[in-house]
Amino acid sequence: MSVSEAAKVLPTAMDEKTARVLIVSSDRSRVEQYRRSIEPQFAIDLAVGPSIAIGQLQNASKHFGLLYELQDDEEKTKKFLARVREVSPLTVRVLLCSEPQFGQAIRLTNDLDLFGCLPIPCEAPALRKLLTRSYAHHNLATEHQAILRETLGGAVKVLIDVLALVSPTVFSRTSRVTHYVQELAKALGLHQEWQASLASMLYRIGCITLPAETLDNYFSGRVRNGDDQRLIDALPQVTAAMLANIPRIDAIIHIIEGTERLYQHTSRTELIGTLEQERLASFILRAASDFDHHLVCGLSTADALKSMKGSGKYHPEVLKALEKIRPAEQRWTTRIMRVQQLAPGMILAEDVTTLQGMLLMSKGDMVTYAVVEKLNSVAKSSSGITQPFRVLVPTSIEEEDADRFS
Protein backbone atom coordinates (compact mmCIF):
# COMPACT_ATOMS: atom_id res chain seq x y z
CA MET A 1 0.00 0.00 0.00
CA SER A 2 1.43 3.40 -1.03
CA VAL A 3 1.08 6.60 0.99
CA SER A 4 -1.57 7.89 -1.42
CA GLU A 5 -3.51 4.63 -1.14
CA ALA A 6 -3.26 4.71 2.65
CA ALA A 7 -4.67 8.22 2.71
CA LYS A 8 -7.67 7.19 0.59
CA VAL A 9 -9.11 5.13 3.43
CA LEU A 10 -9.70 8.33 5.40
CA PRO A 11 -13.34 8.62 6.55
CA THR A 12 -15.39 11.37 4.97
CA ALA A 13 -18.07 11.66 7.65
CA MET A 14 -18.07 11.55 11.43
CA ASP A 15 -18.87 8.08 12.79
CA GLU A 16 -17.44 5.54 15.24
CA LYS A 17 -14.68 4.75 12.73
CA THR A 18 -13.55 8.35 12.30
CA ALA A 19 -9.78 8.74 12.60
CA ARG A 20 -9.00 10.26 16.00
CA VAL A 21 -6.17 12.56 17.01
CA LEU A 22 -5.22 13.46 20.57
CA ILE A 23 -4.22 17.07 21.30
CA VAL A 24 -2.28 17.90 24.46
CA SER A 25 -3.05 21.52 25.26
CA SER A 26 -4.26 23.73 28.10
CA ASP A 27 -5.92 26.20 25.70
CA ARG A 28 -9.44 24.88 25.12
CA SER A 29 -10.42 27.75 22.79
CA ARG A 30 -7.52 26.99 20.47
CA VAL A 31 -8.43 23.30 20.47
CA GLU A 32 -11.96 24.24 19.42
CA GLN A 33 -10.47 26.15 16.47
CA TYR A 34 -8.55 23.02 15.49
CA ARG A 35 -11.73 21.00 15.77
CA ARG A 36 -13.65 23.29 13.42
CA SER A 37 -10.76 23.15 10.96
CA ILE A 38 -10.51 19.38 10.58
CA GLU A 39 -13.98 17.90 11.18
CA PRO A 40 -15.59 15.76 9.79
CA GLN A 41 -12.48 14.02 8.39
CA PHE A 42 -10.88 13.79 11.83
CA ALA A 43 -12.13 13.74 15.40
CA ILE A 44 -10.23 15.52 18.18
CA ASP A 45 -9.83 14.40 21.78
CA LEU A 46 -8.34 16.79 24.32
CA ALA A 47 -5.85 16.02 27.09
CA VAL A 48 -5.11 19.02 29.29
CA GLY A 49 -1.80 17.58 30.49
CA PRO A 50 0.85 14.93 29.67
CA SER A 51 -0.23 12.53 32.43
CA ILE A 52 -3.83 12.58 31.19
CA ALA A 53 -2.62 11.98 27.62
CA ILE A 54 -0.57 8.95 28.69
CA GLY A 55 -3.59 7.58 30.53
CA GLN A 56 -5.76 7.90 27.42
CA LEU A 57 -3.13 6.20 25.25
CA GLN A 58 -2.72 3.36 27.74
CA ASN A 59 -6.45 2.64 27.88
CA ALA A 60 -6.57 0.95 24.47
CA SER A 61 -6.70 4.31 22.72
CA LYS A 62 -7.33 4.35 18.96
CA HIS A 63 -5.61 7.67 18.29
CA PHE A 64 -3.55 7.58 15.11
CA GLY A 65 -1.82 10.86 15.97
CA LEU A 66 -0.83 13.10 18.85
CA LEU A 67 -0.38 16.88 18.64
CA TYR A 68 1.63 18.34 21.50
CA GLU A 69 2.04 22.04 22.23
CA LEU A 70 5.70 22.61 23.04
CA GLN A 71 6.34 23.68 26.63
CA ASP A 72 9.20 25.70 28.11
CA ASP A 73 10.66 22.71 29.95
CA GLU A 74 12.47 20.84 27.17
CA GLU A 75 13.44 17.87 29.33
CA LYS A 76 9.80 17.23 30.29
CA THR A 77 8.85 17.48 26.62
CA LYS A 78 11.48 14.89 25.69
CA LYS A 79 10.41 12.51 28.45
CA PHE A 80 6.74 12.85 27.56
CA LEU A 81 7.20 12.24 23.82
CA ALA A 82 9.52 9.30 24.54
CA ARG A 83 6.88 7.86 26.85
CA VAL A 84 4.22 8.28 24.14
CA ARG A 85 6.36 6.22 21.79
CA GLU A 86 6.82 3.57 24.46
CA VAL A 87 3.12 3.34 25.34
CA SER A 88 1.72 3.68 21.81
CA PRO A 89 4.49 3.12 19.25
CA LEU A 90 2.23 3.47 16.20
CA THR A 91 0.82 6.84 17.25
CA VAL A 92 2.28 9.58 15.04
CA ARG A 93 3.77 12.42 17.11
CA VAL A 94 3.65 16.08 15.97
CA LEU A 95 4.82 19.25 17.74
CA LEU A 96 2.89 22.51 17.80
CA CYS A 97 4.95 25.59 18.68
CA SER A 98 4.94 29.38 18.75
CA GLU A 99 7.10 31.29 16.25
CA PRO A 100 10.00 31.90 18.72
CA GLN A 101 10.07 28.14 19.48
CA PHE A 102 10.22 26.99 15.86
CA GLY A 103 13.97 26.41 15.77
CA GLN A 104 13.78 24.40 18.98
CA ALA A 105 10.82 22.43 17.60
CA ILE A 106 12.73 21.50 14.42
CA ARG A 107 15.67 20.30 16.52
CA LEU A 108 13.39 18.20 18.73
CA THR A 109 11.61 16.81 15.68
CA ASN A 110 14.94 15.51 14.36
CA ASP A 111 16.30 14.35 17.73
CA LEU A 112 13.13 12.49 18.76
CA ASP A 113 12.22 11.21 15.28
CA LEU A 114 8.88 13.03 15.28
CA PHE A 115 6.69 13.17 12.19
CA GLY A 116 6.68 16.97 11.94
CA CYS A 117 5.98 20.31 13.57
CA LEU A 118 3.56 23.18 12.91
CA PRO A 119 3.49 26.81 14.08
CA ILE A 120 0.81 28.27 16.36
CA PRO A 121 -1.55 29.66 15.13
CA CYS A 122 -1.89 26.95 12.51
CA GLU A 123 -3.71 27.50 9.23
CA ALA A 124 -6.53 25.00 8.63
CA PRO A 125 -5.23 23.74 5.22
CA ALA A 126 -1.76 23.10 6.65
CA LEU A 127 -3.20 21.24 9.65
CA ARG A 128 -5.48 19.08 7.47
CA LYS A 129 -2.60 18.29 5.11
CA LEU A 130 -0.29 17.23 7.93
CA LEU A 131 -2.96 15.11 9.59
CA THR A 132 -3.78 13.41 6.27
CA ARG A 133 -0.09 12.55 5.81
CA SER A 134 0.12 11.42 9.44
CA TYR A 135 -2.89 9.16 9.00
CA ALA A 136 -1.39 7.60 5.89
CA HIS A 137 1.90 7.06 7.72
CA HIS A 138 0.06 5.42 10.61
CA ASN A 139 -1.79 3.06 8.24
CA LEU A 140 1.46 2.03 6.56
CA ALA A 141 3.17 1.43 9.91
CA THR A 142 0.18 -0.61 11.13
CA GLU A 143 0.18 -2.73 7.99
CA HIS A 144 3.93 -3.26 8.23
CA GLN A 145 3.65 -4.41 11.84
CA ALA A 146 0.85 -6.82 10.95
CA ILE A 147 2.99 -8.37 8.20
CA LEU A 148 5.96 -8.60 10.56
CA ARG A 149 3.83 -10.17 13.29
CA GLU A 150 2.33 -12.78 10.99
CA THR A 151 5.62 -13.59 9.26
CA LEU A 152 7.60 -13.92 12.47
CA GLY A 153 4.78 -15.80 14.17
CA GLY A 154 4.60 -18.36 11.38
CA ALA A 155 8.37 -18.81 11.23
CA VAL A 156 8.67 -19.20 15.00
CA LYS A 157 5.84 -21.75 15.10
CA VAL A 158 7.57 -23.91 12.47
CA LEU A 159 10.85 -23.64 14.37
CA ILE A 160 9.26 -24.68 17.66
CA ASP A 161 7.42 -27.58 16.00
CA VAL A 162 10.73 -28.92 14.67
CA LEU A 163 12.54 -28.40 17.97
CA ALA A 164 9.71 -30.18 19.78
CA LEU A 165 10.64 -33.34 17.87
CA VAL A 166 14.30 -32.95 18.83
CA SER A 167 13.71 -31.98 22.48
CA PRO A 168 10.06 -32.55 23.43
CA THR A 169 10.84 -32.18 27.15
CA VAL A 170 11.67 -28.52 26.58
CA PHE A 171 9.34 -27.37 23.85
CA SER A 172 6.18 -29.33 24.61
CA ARG A 173 5.63 -26.93 27.53
CA THR A 174 5.87 -23.81 25.39
CA SER A 175 2.12 -23.55 24.76
CA ARG A 176 1.35 -23.44 28.48
CA VAL A 177 3.82 -20.64 29.15
CA THR A 178 2.51 -18.75 26.12
CA HIS A 179 -1.02 -19.12 27.49
CA TYR A 180 0.01 -17.56 30.80
CA VAL A 181 1.90 -14.75 29.03
CA GLN A 182 -1.07 -13.90 26.81
CA GLU A 183 -3.50 -13.83 29.73
CA LEU A 184 -1.15 -11.70 31.85
CA ALA A 185 -0.56 -9.32 28.96
CA LYS A 186 -4.32 -8.76 28.63
CA ALA A 187 -4.81 -8.33 32.36
CA LEU A 188 -1.94 -5.86 32.75
CA GLY A 189 -2.54 -3.83 29.58
CA LEU A 190 0.60 -4.81 27.64
CA HIS A 191 0.19 -3.18 24.22
CA GLN A 192 2.66 -5.30 22.23
CA GLU A 193 1.28 -8.65 23.41
CA TRP A 194 2.39 -10.40 20.21
CA GLN A 195 6.05 -9.65 20.97
CA ALA A 196 5.72 -11.11 24.47
CA SER A 197 4.01 -14.20 23.00
CA LEU A 198 6.83 -14.77 20.52
CA ALA A 199 9.38 -14.23 23.28
CA SER A 200 7.66 -16.93 25.34
CA MET A 201 7.85 -19.34 22.42
CA LEU A 202 11.58 -18.69 21.91
CA TYR A 203 12.49 -18.38 25.58
CA ARG A 204 13.72 -21.96 26.03
CA ILE A 205 15.75 -22.32 22.83
CA GLY A 206 18.96 -22.02 24.85
CA CYS A 207 18.03 -25.24 26.66
CA ILE A 208 19.24 -27.29 23.69
CA THR A 209 22.80 -26.33 24.69
CA LEU A 210 22.48 -27.94 28.14
CA PRO A 211 23.88 -31.42 28.84
CA ALA A 212 21.15 -34.05 28.95
CA GLU A 213 21.62 -34.72 32.67
CA THR A 214 21.47 -31.00 33.52
CA LEU A 215 18.31 -30.58 31.45
CA ASP A 216 16.66 -33.57 33.11
CA ASN A 217 17.55 -32.31 36.58
CA TYR A 218 16.27 -28.84 35.74
CA PHE A 219 12.85 -30.01 34.57
CA SER A 220 12.50 -32.36 37.52
CA GLY A 221 13.52 -29.70 40.08
CA ARG A 222 16.64 -31.59 41.18
CA VAL A 223 19.36 -29.05 40.32
CA ARG A 224 21.93 -29.23 43.12
CA ASN A 225 25.24 -28.65 41.33
CA GLY A 226 26.53 -25.06 41.28
CA ASP A 227 27.90 -25.44 37.75
CA ASP A 228 24.54 -26.67 36.50
CA GLN A 229 22.77 -23.74 38.16
CA ARG A 230 25.15 -21.28 36.47
CA LEU A 231 24.38 -22.86 33.10
CA ILE A 232 20.64 -22.51 33.77
CA ASP A 233 20.97 -18.91 34.98
CA ALA A 234 22.79 -18.03 31.76
CA LEU A 235 20.02 -19.39 29.51
CA PRO A 236 18.43 -15.97 28.69
CA GLN A 237 21.78 -14.65 27.44
CA VAL A 238 22.47 -17.87 25.52
CA THR A 239 19.04 -17.66 23.88
CA ALA A 240 19.54 -13.98 23.03
CA ALA A 241 22.90 -14.76 21.42
CA MET A 242 21.35 -17.56 19.34
CA LEU A 243 18.64 -15.19 18.08
CA ALA A 244 20.93 -12.21 17.49
CA ASN A 245 21.36 -12.82 13.76
CA ILE A 246 17.62 -12.80 13.03
CA PRO A 247 16.55 -9.36 11.75
CA ARG A 248 13.69 -7.28 13.17
CA ILE A 249 13.32 -9.12 16.48
CA ASP A 250 15.31 -6.74 18.69
CA ALA A 251 12.33 -6.12 20.96
CA ILE A 252 11.79 -9.86 21.43
CA ILE A 253 15.46 -10.36 22.29
CA HIS A 254 15.31 -7.49 24.79
CA ILE A 255 12.29 -9.09 26.48
CA ILE A 256 14.16 -12.39 26.85
CA GLU A 257 17.32 -10.69 28.13
CA GLY A 258 15.23 -8.63 30.55
CA THR A 259 14.02 -11.72 32.41
CA GLU A 260 17.36 -11.67 34.23
CA ARG A 261 16.49 -8.30 35.80
CA LEU A 262 14.21 -9.46 38.58
CA TYR A 263 11.78 -7.23 40.43
CA GLN A 264 14.07 -6.99 43.46
CA HIS A 265 16.34 -4.71 41.43
CA THR A 266 13.63 -2.10 40.87
CA SER A 267 11.75 0.34 43.07
CA ARG A 268 9.05 -1.32 45.17
CA THR A 269 6.83 1.70 44.57
CA GLU A 270 6.95 1.34 40.79
CA LEU A 271 3.48 0.78 39.36
CA ILE A 272 2.68 -1.36 36.34
CA GLY A 273 1.39 1.69 34.47
CA THR A 274 4.77 3.43 34.70
CA LEU A 275 6.88 0.53 33.45
CA GLU A 276 8.36 0.46 29.96
CA GLN A 277 6.56 -2.08 27.80
CA GLU A 278 9.58 -4.32 27.23
CA ARG A 279 10.35 -4.32 30.94
CA LEU A 280 6.77 -5.24 31.80
CA ALA A 281 6.88 -8.00 29.18
CA SER A 282 10.06 -9.37 30.79
CA PHE A 283 8.40 -9.40 34.22
CA ILE A 284 5.42 -11.24 32.71
CA LEU A 285 7.55 -13.80 30.86
CA ARG A 286 9.74 -14.59 33.87
CA ALA A 287 6.73 -15.03 36.17
CA ALA A 288 4.83 -17.18 33.65
CA SER A 289 7.84 -19.40 32.95
CA ASP A 290 8.77 -19.90 36.61
CA PHE A 291 5.13 -20.54 37.57
CA ASP A 292 4.87 -23.29 34.95
CA HIS A 293 8.22 -24.71 36.07
CA HIS A 294 6.97 -24.97 39.67
CA LEU A 295 3.91 -26.88 38.43
CA VAL A 296 6.06 -29.21 36.30
CA CYS A 297 8.20 -29.93 39.37
CA GLY A 298 5.12 -31.08 41.26
CA LEU A 299 3.96 -28.03 43.23
CA SER A 300 0.28 -27.19 43.42
CA THR A 301 -0.94 -23.86 42.04
CA ALA A 302 -1.31 -22.45 45.55
CA ASP A 303 2.15 -23.61 46.65
CA ALA A 304 3.75 -22.30 43.46
CA LEU A 305 2.26 -18.84 43.97
CA LYS A 306 3.18 -18.88 47.67
CA SER A 307 6.80 -19.70 46.82
CA MET A 308 6.97 -16.96 44.20
CA LYS A 309 5.47 -14.35 46.53
CA GLY A 310 7.94 -15.24 49.27
CA SER A 311 10.96 -14.91 46.98
CA GLY A 312 10.52 -11.17 46.34
CA LYS A 313 11.69 -11.70 42.74
CA TYR A 314 8.42 -10.94 40.99
CA HIS A 315 6.33 -7.83 40.59
CA PRO A 316 3.40 -8.14 43.03
CA GLU A 317 0.88 -6.89 40.44
CA VAL A 318 2.02 -9.61 38.02
CA LEU A 319 1.53 -12.27 40.70
CA LYS A 320 -1.84 -10.80 41.62
CA ALA A 321 -2.94 -11.12 37.97
CA LEU A 322 -1.44 -14.63 37.78
CA GLU A 323 -3.65 -15.74 40.70
CA LYS A 324 -6.75 -14.96 38.63
CA ILE A 325 -5.66 -16.89 35.52
CA ARG A 326 -7.14 -20.28 34.96
CA PRO A 327 -4.20 -22.74 35.00
CA ALA A 328 -3.53 -24.32 31.63
CA GLU A 329 -4.06 -27.82 33.01
CA GLN A 330 -7.67 -26.99 33.83
CA ARG A 331 -8.42 -26.30 30.17
CA TRP A 332 -8.03 -29.92 29.05
CA THR A 333 -10.30 -32.95 28.74
CA THR A 334 -8.88 -36.48 28.77
CA ARG A 335 -9.84 -38.62 25.77
CA ILE A 336 -8.72 -41.98 24.35
CA MET A 337 -7.58 -41.73 20.72
CA ARG A 338 -5.75 -43.41 17.88
CA VAL A 339 -2.95 -41.77 15.93
CA GLN A 340 -5.17 -40.71 13.04
CA GLN A 341 -7.37 -38.74 15.45
CA LEU A 342 -4.55 -36.56 16.78
CA ALA A 343 -4.54 -32.83 16.08
CA PRO A 344 -2.04 -30.06 16.82
CA GLY A 345 -2.62 -28.50 20.23
CA MET A 346 -3.34 -31.73 22.12
CA ILE A 347 -1.04 -33.10 24.85
CA LEU A 348 -0.09 -36.74 25.33
CA ALA A 349 -1.40 -38.08 28.64
CA GLU A 350 0.80 -41.20 28.48
CA ASP A 351 3.94 -42.43 26.74
CA VAL A 352 3.58 -43.45 23.09
CA THR A 353 5.67 -46.46 22.06
CA THR A 354 6.18 -48.76 19.09
CA LEU A 355 4.77 -52.28 19.21
CA GLN A 356 8.26 -53.38 20.29
CA GLY A 357 8.20 -50.97 23.26
CA MET A 358 10.55 -48.27 21.93
CA LEU A 359 9.61 -44.84 23.30
CA LEU A 360 8.51 -42.38 20.61
CA MET A 361 6.92 -39.55 22.61
CA SER A 362 6.68 -38.99 26.35
CA LYS A 363 3.74 -38.17 28.57
CA GLY A 364 3.26 -34.40 28.63
CA ASP A 365 4.63 -33.81 25.13
CA MET A 366 2.72 -31.34 22.97
CA VAL A 367 1.19 -32.61 19.73
CA THR A 368 2.28 -30.45 16.79
CA TYR A 369 1.83 -30.86 13.05
CA ALA A 370 5.30 -32.41 12.87
CA VAL A 371 4.45 -34.86 15.68
CA VAL A 372 1.23 -35.90 13.91
CA GLU A 373 3.14 -36.61 10.69
CA LYS A 374 5.86 -38.51 12.54
CA LEU A 375 3.46 -40.76 14.45
CA ASN A 376 1.33 -41.42 11.37
CA SER A 377 4.45 -42.49 9.47
CA VAL A 378 5.55 -44.85 12.25
CA ALA A 379 2.01 -46.27 12.59
CA LYS A 380 2.05 -47.25 8.90
CA SER A 381 5.50 -48.84 9.16
CA SER A 382 6.43 -52.33 10.37
CA SER A 383 7.26 -50.89 13.81
CA GLY A 384 3.66 -49.86 14.41
CA ILE A 385 2.36 -47.97 17.45
CA THR A 386 0.71 -49.25 20.61
CA GLN A 387 -2.73 -47.67 20.55
CA PRO A 388 -5.18 -46.30 21.51
CA PHE A 389 -3.66 -44.03 24.14
CA ARG A 390 -4.81 -41.17 26.34
CA VAL A 391 -4.47 -37.54 25.31
CA LEU A 392 -5.49 -34.19 26.76
CA VAL A 393 -7.71 -32.21 24.42
CA PRO A 394 -8.00 -28.39 24.74
CA THR A 395 -11.47 -27.01 25.38
CA SER A 396 -11.40 -25.18 22.03
CA ILE A 397 -10.85 -28.43 20.10
CA GLU A 398 -13.59 -30.14 22.12
CA GLU A 399 -15.98 -27.35 21.20
CA GLU A 400 -15.02 -27.53 17.53
CA ASP A 401 -15.68 -31.29 17.50
CA ALA A 402 -19.07 -30.75 19.14
CA ASP A 403 -20.00 -28.13 16.54
CA ARG A 404 -18.82 -30.36 13.73
CA PHE A 405 -20.94 -33.34 14.76
CA SER A 406 -23.99 -31.52 16.15
N, C-alpha and C positions, 0 to 999 in steps of 0.2 A: 504494500500500500504506500503510495507516494504522499507527500505533504498535502498536495492539492486534493487528493482523494480522501485523506483523513479529515480535512476541513469540511468536505461535502456532507459529512454525517451530522453536522451541526443542526440542532433543532431549530425550527423556524417559529415555533409558538410555545408559550409557557405551559408546561405540563410537568408531571412527576419525573420525566426523563430529561428535563432541561439541564444543560451543563451548568454546574454551579462553581462559583469562585468565592473564596473567602478573603475578605478585606480586613486587615488589622489597622484600626484607626480609632482615635478618640474624637474625631470631628464627624458627628452624625450628619450634619447638613451637607458636608462634602460627599459623604457616602451616598446620600440621597441623590445628589447630582450625578454620581457615577451610575446609580441605578437607572435613572431616567435615560442615560446615554446608551445603555447596552441592552435593556430589555426590549423585546422578548427573547432575543437570541441567548442571553445568559441570565442567570439568576444570581443575586448577590446575597451572601450571608455576612453579618458583621461580627467581629470580635473586638472588643474595646481594649484588649491587652494581650500580650504574648501568651500568658498562662492560659487564658480562655481559648485562644486559638489552638494551642497544643491539645487542650482537652477536647475540642471539637474534632480535630484531626484523629485523635486516638479512638474516638467513639465511632469507628467504622464510617468515617466521613467519606463522602463521594465528591469532594471538591477536586476538580482537575487543576486548579490554579490558586495561588495565594499572592495577594498584593499587600505589600508591607510598607507603611510610611516610615521612612528613615528617621531614626531618633538621634539625639545628640551623643548618646553613649554608644560608641562604635563597638566596644567589646560585647555589650549586651545584644546588639544587633547581630553580631557574628554568631554568638552562642544560640540565639533564637533560630536563625535561619539554618544553622547546622542541625539543630534539634528537629526542625521541620523535615529536613531531608532524612533524618534517622527514623522519625515516626511515620512519615508518609513519603517514601522515596519517589513515587511517580507524580507527586504534586509539583507543578511547575511554579517556581518562585520568581517573583518580579518585585523590584524596588520602586517606590514612589518617593520623589524627593523635591525639595524646593530648589530654586535656581542656584543659590550659593552652595548647595550640597551636591550639585551634579557631578563635579569632578570626583568627589568622594564616592558617590554612587557607582560611577563607572569602574573605579578601582575595586570596590566591593563586588560588583558584578563579575569581574574577571577572577578575583581571588576566590570567591565562593562558588564559582561556576553557576551563576544565576542565569535565567533565560533572558533578562533584559531589565531596563529601567526607564521610567517615564517621569517628566517634570510635573510638578504641581503648580498651577492648575493644569489639568490634562484635557486636551481637546477630545471631543467625543469620537471623531473618526480615527484618531491615533490609538485611543483606548480600545475601540472595537477591533482594529487591525491587529493589535498586539495580542488581544485575547483570542482572536481567531487562530493566529499562529501558535499560541500557547496550547490551545485545545487540540490542534493537529499534532503538535509535538507530543502531547500527553497520549493521544491515541496510538501513535507510532511506538512510543515507549511501552505502552500496555501490551500491544500486539507482540512486540519483541520479547517481553518477559514471558508471555504465554507460550511462545514458540520455544524459548529457552527451557521453561519449566517442563513442557511436554517432552522435549528432546532428551533432556538430562534424566527426567523421570523414567522414560522408556529404556535408556541405556543402562541406568543403575539397576533397574529391575532385572534386565537380562544378566548383568554381571552377578547379582546376588543369587539368581537362580542357578547359574553355573557353579558359583562357589559353594552353594548349598549341597551340591553333589560331592564336591571335594571335601568339605568340612561341615557336614550337617549339624554337628554339635554346636557350632558357632552360629551359623546363619539361619537355622530353623527357628531361632528365637527372635529374629529380626522383626517379624510382623507384630509380635506382642509389644516390643519396645516402641515401635512406630505408632501403634494404637495409643499407648500412653502419651507419647509426645503430641500427637494430634489432638487428643482430648485436653491436655494441659494447655496447648497453644490457644485453643478456643476459649477455655475458661479464663486465661490470663491476658487475652487480647493481643497475642502475638500476630503482627500484621503479615510477616513473611513466613507463614506456617509451612509452605511447601519447601523452603530451604531447611527448616528444622526437620521435616520428614525425611528429606534426602540425607541429611546428616545422620539421622538415626539408622538409616539403612546401611550407610557406609562406615558407621562408627566402629564396628568390630573387624574391619578388614585386616588390621594389624595383627589380629590373633593368629593368622596363618603363619606368622613368623615364629610363634612360640613352639618350644619342644612339646612333643605329644604328652609327656608326663605332666609338664607344667600346665598345659591347657586342661587336661583332665582334672588336675587338682583344683584349678581355678573354678571350673564349672561345678565342682562338687563341694566347694567351700573348704578345701583342705590345704590351702596354701600356708605352709609353715616356714619354708626356706626364704631367707632374706634376699637371695639372688633372684628367686622366682618372683618375689613381690616387686622388686625393682623392675623386672621385665614387664610385669603387668602394669605398674604405674606409668611406664613409658609408652604404653600403647597409643594414647592420643597423638603423641608426637610422631610415632612410627607410622600411624595411619595418615597423618597430615603429609608426611614426607612421601608416602606412596601415591598420594593424590595430587601432589604438587605440579605434575606435568600436564594435568588435565585443564584446559582453558575454561574460563568463565565460572569457576566454582570457588572463587576466593572466599565468598561469604560462608559457604558450607565448610571449608577448611577452617576458617576462623571459629566457627561454632564448635567444631570438634576439638580444636586446640584449647578453646576456652573452658572445656570441662575440667581442666586441671586447676583452674582458678576457683576454688571452692568458696562458699558463702562466708566462711570465717575470715576471709581476707578482705571483706568489704564492710562498709558501715552498717551496723545493725539497724539504723534508722532509715535505711534506703528503701523506698517503696517501689513496688513493681512498676508503677506508672512512670518512674523517673529513670528506669534502667534503659540502657541502649538495647536495641532489639537483638543484636547478636549475643550480647551478654545474657539477656533473658533466655534466649534459645539455648545457650550453653547450660544455664542452671536447670532448665527443663530437661534437656537430654541427659545430663548427669543423674538427676533424680529418677527419671524414668528407667534408665539402664540399671542403676543400683537397686531400685525397687524390684525389678524383674529378677535380678541376680539373687536377691534375698529369697524370693519365692522359689527359684530353681534350686537353691541350696536347702530347701525344706522348711523355711519359716512361713508362718501364717501371715495373712495380710496385716493383721493387727500387730503382730510381733515385728514385722518388717518396718512398718511405719514408726513403731515405738523406738526401734533401734536407730532409724534415720533421724528422728527428732532429737534423741539423746546425743548424737554425734556432733551437732552444731555445724555440720558441713553443708547444710542445704537451706535454701531460702525458706523461711516459715510459710510464706504465702504460696509457694510451690507445693509444699507438703500439705497445706490445708486444701488446696485444689485436688491433690492426688488422693486424699481421703474420700472425696466425693465421686471419684471415677470408678466405674464398674470394672473390676478386675477382668483381664482378658479371658481367664479360665472360665468365668461365669457366662461367657457368650457362646459356649459350645454345647452341642448335643452328641452323645455317643451313639454311633450306628455301626452295624456290621456290614461290610462291603467286600466286593471282589475288585480286582485291579481295574477292570474296565469301567467301574463306577466312580473311580477317583476323579477329583477335580482340584485345580489349584486353589489354595486357601485352606484346605483341610489339614489336620494334624494327625499323625499316626498315634494310636493309643496303645499299640503294642509293637514289638519287633516284627519286621517282615523278613522272612528267610526263603531260601530256595528249598526245593523238596529234599535236598541233601543236608539241609541245616545251616548252610552258609548265610551269614548275616548280610542283608542288603541295605536295610534302613532301620534305624533305631526308634524306639518309642520316644515320642516327643518331636520327631523330625517334621518339618513343614513340607507339605505336598506342593510342589511347583510344577510348571509345565514340563520342565526337564525331568523331574522325578516321575511324572506320569508316563512320559515316553520311555524312560529307562525301565520302569517296572513292566510296562506292556511288552517291551522287547524281550525281557527275561522270561515273562510268562509264556511267550510263544516259542521259546527255545526249549532244548532238551532238559535244561536245569529246572524249569518250572518254578512256581511260587506256591508256598503253603497258604491257602486261602479257603474261606474268607477270613478277614481279620477286622479288628475294631479300629475305628477312626473317630476323631472329633470333628464335627461338622459345624461351621459358623452359622449363627442364626440367620444371616443374610442368605446363605445357600439353602438352608432349610425352607425359608420363606419362598425362594424362587422355585424350589421343587414343588411346594404346595400349590403355588400359582399355576405351574405348568400342568399339573395333573388334576386340578380342580375342575 
